[in-house]
Amino acid sequence: MTDGPTYGFDTLQVHAGAKPDPATGARNTPIYQTTAYVFRDADHAAALFNLQEVGFIYSRLTNPTVAVLQERIATLEGGVGAVCCSSGHAAQIMALFPLMGPGLNIVASSRLYGGTITQFSQTIKRFGWSCTFVDFDDLDAVKAAIDDNTRAIFCEAIANPGGYITDLDAISAISDDAGIPLIVDNTSATPYLCRPIEHGATLVVHSTTKYLTGNGTVTGGCVVDSGKFDWSANDKFPSLSQPEPAYHGLKFQETFGPLAFTFHGIAIGLRDLGMTMNPQAAHYTLMGTETLSLRMDRHVLNAEKVAGWLENDPRVDYVTYAGLKSSPYHDRVAKICPRGAGGLFTIAIKGGYDACVKLVNALEIFSHVANLGDTRSLIIHSASTTHRQLTIEQQRAAGAAPEVVRISIGIEDADDLIADLDQALAKASS
């Protein structure tokens, strides 16, 4: 669906990348549960392995079901290509892998999912990489954190857990001036609420586990390539601009142009890291994308109603939802997320840590799980779970202080959600 009329989001989320199966006429994309593919002949096999022809070799690299999902997500994000992988964390490593090397660093927002902070502050050290965390509301601090060894800037469009909205236009201006890519995690917003590439992002990553799938059944990740970055503009990105020994000196930027990063992600990233998305997971996520706009509209509608009620409840200290007029990020909603501020936010409970534990234990409709973006409403005490590896200072910087719980609003009846919170707050404050 790349040629011809310009289709709307609701049409693309159902049809992009997909067509009836040529062998059977099946209208839904089949689950191609196979490890390998028969080559037409020896020349065909050689051409595929030399990257001279596009096709299917082995399902660690490419799979027809996964390929449909890749095209669909790339289309929804306005990118030229995408690489799906096994999880959101895998997508982050996949995004950084072609850019980084020993002694190099990234600059990242201090408002990130706790697992991402741990990955960037601890795990990537094993590769010889490092990360500087900065408050992305302080643009001068972001600029100051960039040095000659910085290879990327990383942030979330709508930050998990607090629902803070990043000024992507301002951050992308900084990355452009520095000549480095901006990587935006768009998991919490989805391309329906925010299109980071339109705000200057070079790469977009997703945990497809969350809103894109929407039903809490499978894990997955995706890296979307904008196709707009010139990897040969300087010598900072030799993996993409210089000869690749494994492919007889092929230069990805020179050979594949705007699709250089996408082809590298498959031919090198998936080949050597093996962070493959399985075809059944791709199938579930494809089904989820078909209702993305419908679900996100309901998530936003419910979140606005529930957050507004919580803000006026005397048992709640504060609510971080950017959709509230009282939020310091409310002015960014119209610019960055014009269809709404999402369904994710935090609340601080009067009574601190103990009250949070009582609240979580007393809820009946809300599920106490380490996930977000489900059709069901979810809650978690981040400081003791997803952010527990962090220091108190890091927890507060990330919006996951001990007196705070994260709420992911689902698509149930909003009045039922309010009633459930009301009875649980009563028990938490008793």
Secondary structure, DSSP 8 states (H G I E B T S, - for coil): --SSS---HHHHHHHTT----TTT--SS------SB---SSHHHHHHHHTTSS---SBTTT--HHHHHHHHHHHHHHT-SEEEEES-HHHHHHHHHTTT--TT-EEEEESSS-HHHHHHHHTGGGGGT-EEEEE-TT-HHHHHHH--TTEEEEEEESB-TTT--B--HHHHHHHHHHHT--EEEE-TTTHHHH--GGGGT-SEEEEETTTTTT-SS----EEEEE-S---TTSSSS-HHHHS-BGGGTTB-HHHHHGGGHHHHHIIIIIIHHH-----HHHHHHHHHHHTTHHHHHHHHHHHHHHHHHHHHT-TTEEEE--TTSTTSTTHHHHHHH-TT---SEEEEEETTHHHHHHHHHHH-SSSEE-S--S-SS-EEE-GGGTTTTTS-HHHHHHHT--TTEEEEE--SS-HHHHHHHHHHHHHHHT-
